Amino acid sequence: QVQLVESGGGLVQPGGSLRLSCTASGRILSISIMGWYRQAPGKQRELVATISKGGTTNYVDSVKGRFTIFRDNAWTTVFLQMNSLKPEDTAVYYCNAKAPVSEYWGQGTQITVSS
């Protein structure tokens, strides 16, 4: 089993920045990809960004150039640096970890972009 704990959500003005953290514990050696998803009210959950154990990153087009996903060397914590935030970035953000036969989710953290 893998446990994921997120932190860093909150309220920010348009154009502002936030950094999310996701710390994994348990069978972390089984994890091959970690990432962030988000779900806005009335919408489906969507992928925001992922990073592989080897460091390969992937972003949804709407956040490219604004968000950066990176990890620590121990592969226990993944970060999402969010710059130039827009009201449409408002959502609950979920940390995700994928292993060969399992998938894990954090509890979610609310990001609200509003003036």
TASUL-V688909 format. One record per residue. OMEGA is omega in radians with two decimals (none if undefined). BURIAL is I if it has 9 or more other ideal C-beta (glycine too) atoms within 8 Angstrom, else O. Layout:
BEGIN
[[OMEGA & BURIAL] [OMEGA & BURIAL]]
END
This chain:
BEGIN
[[3.10 & O] [3.07 & I] [-3.12 & O] [3.13 & I] [-3.10 & I] [3.02 & I] [3.03 & O] [3.14 & I] [3.09 & I] [-3.13 & O] [-3.14 & O] [3.11 & I] [3.06 & O] [-3.08 & I] [-3.12 & O] [-3.08 & O] [3.02 & I] [3.02 & I] [3.05 & I] [3.06 & I] [3.07 & I] [-3.14 & I] [-3.14 & I] [3.04 & I] [-3.09 & O] [-3.06 & O] [-3.03 & O] [3.13 & I] [-3.14 & O] [-3.05 & I] [3.10 & I] [3.14 & O] [3.00 & I] [-3.11 & I] [3.14 & I] [3.02 & I] [3.08 & I] [3.11 & I] [3.07 & I] [3.14 & I] [3.11 & O] [-3.12 & O] [3.09 & O] [3.06 & O] [-3.13 & O] [3.09 & I] [3.07 & I] [-3.11 & I] [3.06 & I] [3.05 & I] [3.14 & I] [3.12 & I] [3.13 & O] [3.07 & O] [3.11 & O] [-3.11 & O] [3.13 & I] [-3.11 & O] [2.95 & I] [-3.03 & I] [-3.03 & O] [-3.12 & O] [-3.13 & I] [-3.11 & O] [3.14 & O] [-3.10 & O] [3.06 & I] [3.06 & O] [3.09 & I] [-3.04 & O] [3.02 & I] [-3.06 & O] [-3.12 & O] [3.14 & O] [3.08 & I] [-3.10 & O] [3.07 & I] [-3.10 & I] [2.99 & I] [3.07 & I] [-3.07 & I] [3.12 & I] [3.11 & O] [-3.07 & O] [-3.12 & I] [3.10 & O] [-3.14 & O] [3.02 & O] [3.13 & I] [-3.09 & I] [2.89 & I] [-3.11 & I] [-3.10 & I] [3.00 & I] [-3.10 & I] [3.06 & I] [-3.12 & I] [3.02 & I] [-3.07 & I] [-3.10 & O] [-3.10 & O] [3.09 & O] [-3.06 & O] [-3.13 & I] [2.97 & I] [-3.05 & I] [3.13 & O] [3.09 & I] [-3.05 & I] [2.98 & I] [3.11 & I] [3.12 & O] [-3.05 & I] [3.08 & O] [none & O]]
END
